[in-house]
């Protein structure tokens, strides 16, 4: 099916004439590209051919219609077959199975991020709708970097506080007098060596039980 008849079919489906459809097509905010998949002797997708693109696609990719229509993507974008995002493989599955996909990928050859919806209007062909999300991805990368820097600062400060606390405990441990710390529930989070040697360990008991064998705190005088 040629792009002309395909477009005419879509125009009829949405109830507009071809001229109106062409105007809509070229004013779309999303990039549009229609392709035919190319397979090798074993039926494996190895390339695809540009059949039609709109103005938004040209703007988003920098690829001009007159330079790419009828050409293979490996000619237009040399090295794309080695791109880790596997554009050819993904599009090939859409064109050969008819199963649509939606994904976000980085195009190494164009240096941009795209959100893509791809579907199959006819076996062996696929349409890809593009949204340039490069700026969003850059913002996410900056935010991620800031979060990591903040986490690292918090980690270092927590480590410093832990070292300072241990130094304080070491000093309290060597003092020749009783030192005991109580929390708001009268438990004993710390008691120094002199205190422990005299009264033993609290083992989680509250100080009024541990030291005075009482069931409740002493009344304030």
Backbone as CSV, one residue per row, in Angstrom:
resi,resn,N_x,N_y,N_z,CA_x,CA_y,CA_z,C_x,C_y,C_z
1,UNK,0.852,-1.193,0.000,0.000,0.000,0.000,0.886,1.241,0.000
2,UNK,0.715,2.106,-0.985,1.504,3.337,-1.058,1.007,4.321,-0.028
3,UNK,1.885,5.279,0.351,1.494,6.269,1.351,0.311,7.093,0.872
4,UNK,0.211,7.322,-0.456,-0.888,8.125,-0.990,-2.229,7.455,-0.720
5,UNK,-2.313,6.154,-1.014,-3.566,5.442,-0.779,-3.816,5.261,0.708
6,UNK,-2.750,5.103,1.472,-2.886,4.976,2.916,-3.478,6.249,3.493
7,UNK,-2.927,7.394,3.090,-3.428,8.672,3.578,-4.872,8.893,3.154
8,UNK,-5.197,8.504,1.921,-6.563,8.649,1.436,-7.517,7.809,2.265
9,UNK,-7.071,6.618,2.645,-7.888,5.750,3.489,-8.132,6.358,4.855
10,UNK,-7.094,6.924,5.443,-7.243,7.578,6.744,-8.169,8.792,6.636
11,UNK,-8.003,9.561,5.571,-8.847,10.740,5.378,-10.314,10.334,5.321
12,UNK,-10.598,9.271,4.584,-11.968,8.779,4.481,-12.482,8.287,5.824
13,UNK,-11.601,7.610,6.572,-11.992,7.042,7.865,-12.393,8.116,8.862
14,UNK,-11.724,9.253,8.843,-12.034,10.314,9.806,-13.001,11.339,9.228
15,UNK,-13.507,11.105,8.031,-14.541,11.945,7.476,-14.081,13.293,6.965
16,UNK,-12.865,13.388,6.446,-12.384,14.646,5.872,-11.839,14.362,4.479
17,UNK,-11.733,15.416,3.655,-11.180,15.194,2.333,-9.656,15.163,2.393
18,UNK,-9.027,14.773,1.293,-7.574,14.577,1.274,-6.828,15.885,1.549
19,UNK,-7.326,16.997,1.057,-6.659,18.280,1.262,-6.632,18.644,2.738
20,UNK,-7.783,18.436,3.411,-7.849,18.712,4.846,-6.914,17.774,5.612
21,UNK,-6.890,16.528,5.175,-6.027,15.555,5.851,-4.556,15.931,5.707
22,UNK,-4.159,16.332,4.500,-2.767,16.724,4.270,-2.383,17.918,5.150
23,UNK,-3.309,18.857,5.311,-3.045,20.017,6.144,-2.878,19.583,7.605
24,UNK,-3.758,18.684,8.047,-3.658,18.144,9.409,-2.347,17.385,9.590
25,UNK,-2.031,16.570,8.578,-0.816,15.749,8.623,0.431,16.609,8.815
26,UNK,0.510,17.700,8.098,1.696,18.553,8.150,1.716,19.508,9.342
27,UNK,0.574,19.628,10.022,0.534,20.494,11.202,0.539,19.694,12.511
28,UNK,0.649,18.387,12.379,0.733,17.549,13.583,1.914,17.969,14.437
29,UNK,1.705,17.980,15.765,2.802,18.304,16.679,3.730,17.109,16.858
30,UNK,3.180,15.900,16.743,3.996,14.696,16.847,4.684,14.422,15.514
31,UNK,5.901,13.910,15.595,6.578,13.490,14.387,5.920,12.229,13.856
32,UNK,5.762,12.136,12.560,5.128,10.981,11.915,6.079,10.427,10.864
33,UNK,6.256,9.122,10.877,7.093,8.492,9.858,6.493,7.137,9.486
34,UNK,6.369,6.909,8.192,5.802,5.665,7.664,6.916,4.915,6.946
35,UNK,7.034,3.609,7.211,8.169,2.838,6.699,7.746,1.459,6.207
36,UNK,8.641,0.875,5.434,8.520,-0.537,5.052,9.731,-1.260,5.604
37,UNK,9.480,-2.366,6.275,10.576,-3.113,6.896,11.296,-3.950,5.835
38,UNK,12.577,-4.152,5.995,13.389,-4.973,5.091,13.919,-6.152,5.898
39,UNK,13.748,-7.364,5.352,14.209,-8.564,6.052,15.264,-9.275,5.208
40,UNK,16.057,-10.115,5.895,17.059,-10.899,5.160,16.443,-12.219,4.709
41,UNK,17.271,-13.109,4.193,16.784,-14.385,3.671,16.110,-15.254,4.708
42,UNK,16.457,-15.023,5.976,15.862,-15.812,7.058,14.626,-15.135,7.640
43,UNK,14.238,-14.002,7.062,13.064,-13.298,7.558,13.337,-12.395,8.741
44,UNK,14.621,-12.150,9.021,14.984,-11.287,10.138,15.022,-9.826,9.695
45,UNK,14.407,-8.913,10.451,14.447,-7.485,10.106,15.883,-6.971,10.149
46,UNK,16.337,-6.363,9.057,17.708,-5.871,8.987,17.772,-4.399,8.579
47,UNK,16.629,-3.837,8.196,16.628,-2.444,7.729,15.184,-1.992,7.590
48,UNK,14.979,-0.710,7.331,13.655,-0.243,6.929,13.811,0.980,6.040
49,UNK,12.769,1.193,5.215,12.804,2.247,4.204,11.799,3.340,4.551
50,UNK,12.242,4.596,4.469,11.346,5.728,4.706,10.389,5.885,3.525
51,UNK,9.086,5.904,3.806,8.082,6.105,2.766,7.431,7.483,2.858
52,UNK,7.289,8.000,4.077,6.715,9.335,4.241,7.012,9.855,5.644
53,UNK,7.207,11.153,5.769,7.386,11.807,7.069,6.676,13.156,7.016
54,UNK,6.368,13.702,8.181,5.754,15.034,8.205,6.761,16.090,8.654
55,UNK,6.305,17.345,8.708,7.198,18.448,9.069,7.725,18.305,10.499
56,UNK,6.856,17.829,11.415,7.276,17.674,12.813,8.419,16.673,12.927
57,UNK,8.361,15.605,12.122,9.440,14.622,12.120,10.740,15.266,11.652
58,UNK,10.649,16.052,10.598,11.841,16.739,10.088,12.451,17.633,11.162
59,UNK,11.586,18.372,11.863,12.054,19.302,12.883,12.675,18.573,14.071
60,UNK,12.058,17.468,14.471,12.540,16.726,15.634,13.847,15.986,15.377
61,UNK,14.044,15.543,14.155,15.209,14.708,13.853,16.296,15.420,13.059
62,UNK,15.923,16.494,12.378,16.879,17.171,11.504,17.028,16.473,10.166
63,UNK,16.218,15.452,9.924,16.266,14.706,8.658,15.252,15.301,7.691
64,UNK,15.686,15.747,6.525,14.818,16.374,5.547,14.156,15.327,4.652
65,UNK,12.879,15.534,4.414,12.084,14.590,3.634,12.730,14.268,2.290
66,UNK,13.160,15.309,1.584,13.706,15.091,0.238,14.999,14.285,0.246
67,UNK,15.630,14.177,1.396,16.893,13.442,1.483,16.729,12.003,1.964
68,UNK,15.533,11.659,2.454,15.394,10.334,3.073,14.313,9.453,2.452
69,UNK,13.309,10.034,1.807,12.229,9.221,1.267,12.772,8.231,0.230
70,UNK,12.388,6.968,0.399,12.838,5.917,-0.502,14.179,5.331,-0.129
71,UNK,14.788,5.849,0.941,16.115,5.363,1.339,16.032,4.497,2.592
72,UNK,17.022,3.624,2.725,17.107,2.765,3.908,17.647,3.560,5.094
73,UNK,17.210,3.173,6.274,17.645,3.890,7.459,19.141,3.710,7.699
74,UNK,19.693,2.567,7.303,21.128,2.339,7.487,21.955,3.238,6.575
75,UNK,21.324,3.750,5.514,21.992,4.708,4.636,21.842,6.114,5.191
76,UNK,20.645,6.418,5.695,20.362,7.739,6.257,21.113,7.944,7.573
77,UNK,21.115,6.904,8.401,21.760,6.976,9.718,22.745,5.815,9.856
78,UNK,23.927,5.942,9.272,24.920,4.863,9.347,25.235,4.492,10.803
79,UNK,25.246,3.201,11.073,25.551,2.728,12.419,24.326,2.460,13.260
80,UNK,23.134,2.817,12.782,21.929,2.607,13.583,21.684,1.133,13.862
81,UNK,22.195,0.270,12.962,22.020,-1.164,13.177,22.789,-1.660,14.408
82,UNK,23.729,-0.840,14.888,24.502,-1.200,16.076,24.022,-0.459,17.323
83,UNK,23.004,0.392,17.164,22.472,1.168,18.284,21.938,0.216,19.349
84,UNK,22.307,0.449,20.603,21.887,-0.433,21.695,20.371,-0.462,21.881
85,UNK,19.665,0.561,21.369,18.203,0.590,21.499,17.510,-0.358,20.523
86,UNK,18.257,-0.889,19.547,17.741,-1.870,18.587,16.481,-1.373,17.883
87,UNK,16.566,-0.200,17.277,15.421,0.375,16.582,14.877,-0.559,15.494
88,UNK,15.780,-1.140,14.704,15.354,-1.999,13.597,14.629,-3.234,14.125
89,UNK,15.169,-3.833,15.165,14.548,-5.032,15.736,13.167,-4.749,16.310
90,UNK,13.046,-3.652,17.040,11.758,-3.286,17.651,10.711,-3.002,16.583
91,UNK,11.085,-2.168,15.608,10.149,-1.841,14.536,9.826,-3.065,13.692
92,UNK,10.807,-3.929,13.519,10.577,-5.137,12.738,9.502,-6.019,13.356
93,UNK,9.542,-6.155,14.685,8.530,-6.965,15.368,7.135,-6.365,15.191
94,UNK,7.064,-5.029,15.234,5.770,-4.366,15.026,5.250,-4.658,13.619
95,UNK,6.108,-4.485,12.620,5.702,-4.646,11.221,5.345,-6.084,10.879
96,UNK,5.997,-7.052,11.517,5.787,-8.448,11.153,4.749,-9.147,12.013
97,UNK,4.558,-8.673,13.252,3.579,-9.320,14.143,2.276,-8.535,14.245
98,UNK,2.328,-7.253,13.909,1.136,-6.417,14.034,0.897,-5.914,15.440
99,UNK,1.797,-6.245,16.372,1.650,-5.822,17.762,2.231,-4.416,17.942
100,UNK,1.417,-3.436,18.395,1.922,-2.070,18.602,2.823,-2.005,19.831
101,UNK,3.679,-0.997,19.900,4.550,-0.802,21.065,4.612,0.685,21.401
102,UNK,4.954,0.950,22.638,5.220,2.313,23.090,6.463,2.259,23.956
103,UNK,7.417,3.156,23.707,8.671,3.098,24.451,9.363,4.460,24.420
104,UNK,10.380,4.591,25.261,11.245,5.767,25.266,12.660,5.284,25.021
105,UNK,13.308,5.833,23.994,14.657,5.400,23.630,15.550,6.596,23.309
106,UNK,16.841,6.376,23.486,17.832,7.372,23.086,18.365,6.985,21.719
107,UNK,18.296,7.921,20.763,18.824,7.676,19.420,20.262,8.185,19.365
108,UNK,21.204,7.260,19.398,22.615,7.643,19.440,23.021,8.458,18.218
109,UNK,22.511,8.088,17.062,22.902,8.766,15.821,22.360,10.190,15.736
110,UNK,21.286,10.486,16.484,20.698,11.830,16.470,20.976,12.601,17.753
111,UNK,21.445,11.893,18.779,21.759,12.547,20.049,20.539,13.073,20.772
112,UNK,19.401,12.382,20.618,18.164,12.837,21.250,17.376,11.664,21.829
113,UNK,16.522,12.012,22.812,15.588,11.050,23.390,14.222,11.221,22.722
114,UNK,13.554,10.092,22.462,12.216,10.151,21.870,11.263,9.208,22.601
115,UNK,10.034,9.692,22.742,8.938,8.803,23.139,8.267,8.377,21.848
116,UNK,8.111,7.083,21.655,7.640,6.565,20.374,6.437,5.640,20.556
117,UNK,5.447,5.824,19.714,4.343,4.876,19.581,4.420,4.332,18.161
118,UNK,4.517,3.020,18.032,4.635,2.405,16.705,3.544,1.357,16.523
119,UNK,2.953,1.335,15.341,1.915,0.349,15.039,2.021,-0.054,13.567
120,UNK,1.294,-1.102,13.241,1.371,-1.686,11.890,0.054,-1.471,11.139
121,UNK,0.035,-0.590,10.129,-1.182,-0.387,9.339,-1.359,-1.465,8.268
122,UNK,-0.250,-2.148,7.947,-0.263,-3.208,6.933,0.958,-4.082,7.165
123,UNK,0.815,-5.386,7.023,1.929,-6.292,7.303,3.169,-5.892,6.509
124,UNK,4.292,-5.838,7.217,5.551,-5.461,6.590,5.806,-3.970,6.631
125,UNK,4.850,-3.201,7.155,4.985,-1.748,7.250,4.734,-1.309,8.695
126,UNK,5.226,-0.152,9.040,4.920,0.387,10.369,4.919,1.909,10.340
127,UNK,4.139,2.461,11.239,4.081,3.906,11.456,4.668,4.183,12.824
128,UNK,5.502,5.198,12.913,6.072,5.610,14.190,5.696,7.063,14.448
129,UNK,5.127,7.318,15.616,4.795,8.666,16.047,5.804,9.066,17.111
130,UNK,6.438,10.215,16.930,7.544,10.638,17.787,7.193,11.866,18.623
131,UNK,7.723,11.867,19.847,7.699,13.057,20.694,9.122,13.264,21.210
132,UNK,9.681,14.423,20.993,11.038,14.725,21.455,10.995,14.995,22.955
133,UNK,11.606,14.115,23.752,11.598,14.259,25.214,13.011,14.514,25.744
134,UNK,13.875,15.015,24.879,15.273,15.235,25.264,15.400,16.169,26.461
135,UNK,14.677,17.306,26.439,14.783,18.264,27.539,14.285,17.661,28.841
136,UNK,13.219,16.870,28.757,12.710,16.215,29.966,13.740,15.244,30.529
137,UNK,14.383,14.490,29.654,15.393,13.532,30.084,16.602,14.240,30.691
138,UNK,16.969,15.388,30.117,18.084,16.151,30.668,17.746,16.643,32.074
139,UNK,16.503,17.116,32.237,16.069,17.595,33.552,16.074,16.445,34.556
140,UNK,15.619,15.262,34.124,15.622,14.092,35.004,17.047,13.705,35.380
141,UNK,17.963,13.828,34.421,19.369,13.499,34.680,19.974,14.463,35.693
142,UNK,19.660,15.766,35.539,20.157,16.773,36.484,19.596,16.499,37.876
143,UNK,18.281,16.212,37.947,17.641,15.930,39.232,18.240,14.694,39.880
144,UNK,18.489,13.673,39.070,19.089,12.446,39.594,20.490,12.717,40.143
145,UNK,21.259,13.544,39.425,22.607,13.890,39.867,22.562,14.661,41.188
146,UNK,21.614,15.608,41.292,21.474,16.391,42.521,21.077,15.494,43.688
147,UNK,20.171,14.547,43.425,19.750,13.627,44.485,20.920,12.775,44.975
148,UNK,21.739,12.321,44.030,22.897,11.510,44.414,23.894,12.331,45.225
149,UNK,24.090,13.596,44.821,25.002,14.470,45.554,24.475,14.717,46.965
150,UNK,23.157,14.934,47.076,22.554,15.158,48.390,22.681,13.918,49.259
151,UNK,22.416,12.750,48.670,22.540,11.497,49.416,23.968,11.300,49.899
152,UNK,24.946,11.664,49.062,26.347,11.520,49.444,26.699,12.466,50.588
153,UNK,26.178,13.699,50.523,26.416,14.653,51.607,25.813,14.169,52.920
154,UNK,24.582,13.654,52.836,23.915,13.133,54.029,24.692,11.951,54.595
155,UNK,25.170,11.080,53.695,25.934,9.919,54.147,27.206,10.341,54.864
156,UNK,27.916,11.310,54.265,29.158,11.777,54.883,28.896,12.449,56.225
157,UNK,27.830,13.278,56.276,27.519,13.967,57.532,27.095,12.980,58.599
158,UNK,26.321,11.959,58.209,25.911,10.922,59.158,27.131,10.187,59.701
159,UNK,28.076,9.943,58.813,29.312,9.271,59.219,30.106,10.147,60.183
160,UNK,30.178,11.466,59.889,30.885,12.394,60.762,30.240,12.471,62.139
161,UNK,28.893,12.534,62.152,28.170,12.589,63.430,28.414,11.320,64.226
162,UNK,28.425,10.172,63.534,28.651,8.900,64.209,30.047,8.866,64.835
163,UNK,31.036,9.401,64.115,32.409,9.441,64.638,32.493,10.371,65.844
164,UNK,31.833,11.545,65.725,31.839,12.499,66.836,31.153,11.908,68.066
165,UNK,30.042,11.208,67.873,29.334,10.588,68.984,30.214,9.545,69.668
166,UNK,30.928,8.759,68.824,31.789,7.731,69.397,32.928,8.354,70.202
167,UNK,33.453,9.481,69.717,34.502,10.176,70.466,33.987,10.634,71.815
168,UNK,32.755,11.170,71.838,32.158,11.616,73.100,31.985,10.446,74.054
169,UNK,31.469,9.329,73.529,31.286,8.150,74.377,32.623,7.643,74.916
170,UNK,33.660,7.722,74.069,34.985,7.286,74.516,35.481,8.141,75.681
171,UNK,35.229,9.460,75.601,35.621,10.354,76.685,34.831,10.033,77.950
172,UNK,33.495,9.880,77.809,32.649,9.573,78.963,33.032,8.235,79.588
173,UNK,33.448,7.313,78.741,33.813,5.976,79.222,35.044,6.023,80.132
174,UNK,35.916,6.983,79.907,37.166,7.036,80.687,37.085,7.954,81.903
175,UNK,35.984,8.663,82.059,35.860,9.554,83.219,35.803,8.729,84.512
176,UNK,36.431,9.218,85.609,36.460,8.468,86.876,35.216,8.723,87.733
177,UNK,34.114,9.131,87.151,32.866,9.401,87.879,31.724,8.687,87.161
178,UNK,30.578,8.587,87.869,29.413,7.974,87.264,28.848,8.883,86.165
179,UNK,28.567,8.291,85.019,27.877,9.016,83.953,26.785,8.097,83.400
180,UNK,25.542,8.595,83.430,24.422,7.823,82.908,23.528,8.755,82.113
181,UNK,23.075,8.301,80.970,22.160,9.066,80.134,20.800,8.383,80.142
182,UNK,19.749,9.170,80.355,18.381,8.642,80.372,17.588,9.245,79.216
183,UNK,16.706,8.432,78.624,15.816,8.991,77.612,14.494,9.364,78.267
184,UNK,13.534,9.822,77.493,12.277,10.325,78.038,11.435,9.221,78.676
185,UNK,11.763,7.962,78.379,11.033,6.835,78.971,11.776,6.217,80.148
186,UNK,12.808,6.936,80.628,13.603,6.509,81.785,14.463,5.285,81.489
187,UNK,14.669,5.002,80.225,15.581,3.915,79.874,17.009,4.463,79.812
188,UNK,17.992,3.542,79.753,19.397,3.931,79.843,20.108,3.615,78.530
189,UNK,20.182,4.568,77.611,20.888,4.312,76.348,22.399,4.258,76.523
190,UNK,22.922,4.882,77.607,24.366,4.850,77.832,24.674,4.994,79.320
191,UNK,25.633,4.204,79.767,26.198,4.341,81.117,27.679,4.025,80.983
192,UNK,28.535,4.844,81.623,29.972,4.630,81.429,30.503,3.476,82.271
193,UNK,31.781,3.222,82.091,32.405,2.049,82.712,32.295,2.070,84.230
194,UNK,32.571,3.216,84.821,32.517,3.315,86.284,31.123,2.985,86.787
195,UNK,30.105,3.509,86.100,28.722,3.256,86.506,28.375,1.774,86.360
196,UNK,28.757,1.176,85.246,28.424,-0.234,85.008,29.111,-1.140,86.012
197,UNK,30.346,-0.799,86.358,31.067,-1.623,87.336,30.394,-1.557,88.705
198,UNK,29.750,-0.439,88.990,29.091,-0.275,90.292,27.676,-0.849,90.294
199,UNK,26.922,-0.619,89.223,25.516,-1.007,89.233,25.160,-2.097,88.219
200,UNK,26.076,-2.441,87.350,25.793,-3.449,86.340,25.075,-2.851,85.129
201,UNK,24.619,-3.726,84.214,23.902,-3.287,83.008,22.400,-3.257,83.264
202,UNK,21.721,-2.305,82.611,20.271,-2.162,82.809,19.470,-3.243,82.094
203,UNK,20.043,-3.797,80.993,19.355,-4.817,80.190,17.964,-4.358,79.760
204,UNK,17.843,-3.065,79.431,16.588,-2.546,78.911,15.593,-2.103,79.962
205,UNK,15.899,-2.320,81.241,14.968,-1.896,82.286,15.031,-0.389,82.504
206,UNK,13.932,0.191,82.982,13.901,1.607,83.299,14.722,1.862,84.559
207,UNK,15.244,3.077,84.661,16.191,3.376,85.743,15.589,3.198,87.132
208,UNK,14.268,3.526,87.311,13.681,3.406,88.647,13.537,1.952,89.070
209,UNK,13.419,1.044,88.082,13.394,-0.388,88.382,14.820,-0.900,88.535
210,UNK,15.667,-0.522,87.598,17.053,-0.967,87.556,17.840,-0.538,88.801
211,UNK,17.682,0.706,89.226,18.485,1.242,90.329,17.785,1.206,91.693
212,UNK,16.434,1.388,91.663,15.748,1.551,92.953,14.660,0.513,93.208
213,UNK,14.519,-0.433,92.296,13.532,-1.498,92.451,12.125,-0.944,92.634
214,UNK,11.815,0.126,91.943,10.494,0.736,92.023,9.688,0.400,90.773
215,UNK,8.365,0.486,90.899,7.500,0.201,89.762,7.118,1.452,88.985
216,UNK,7.455,2.608,89.503,7.140,3.876,88.831,8.194,4.909,89.219
217,UNK,8.273,5.985,88.450,9.264,7.025,88.780,8.974,7.643,90.144
218,UNK,10.019,8.152,90.758,9.869,8.847,92.043,9.180,10.187,91.806
219,UNK,8.350,10.602,92.749,7.716,11.901,92.651,8.749,13.001,92.801
220,UNK,8.495,14.079,92.048,9.406,15.222,92.177,9.173,15.895,93.509
221,UNK,10.219,16.316,94.193,10.093,16.989,95.494,9.871,18.481,95.285
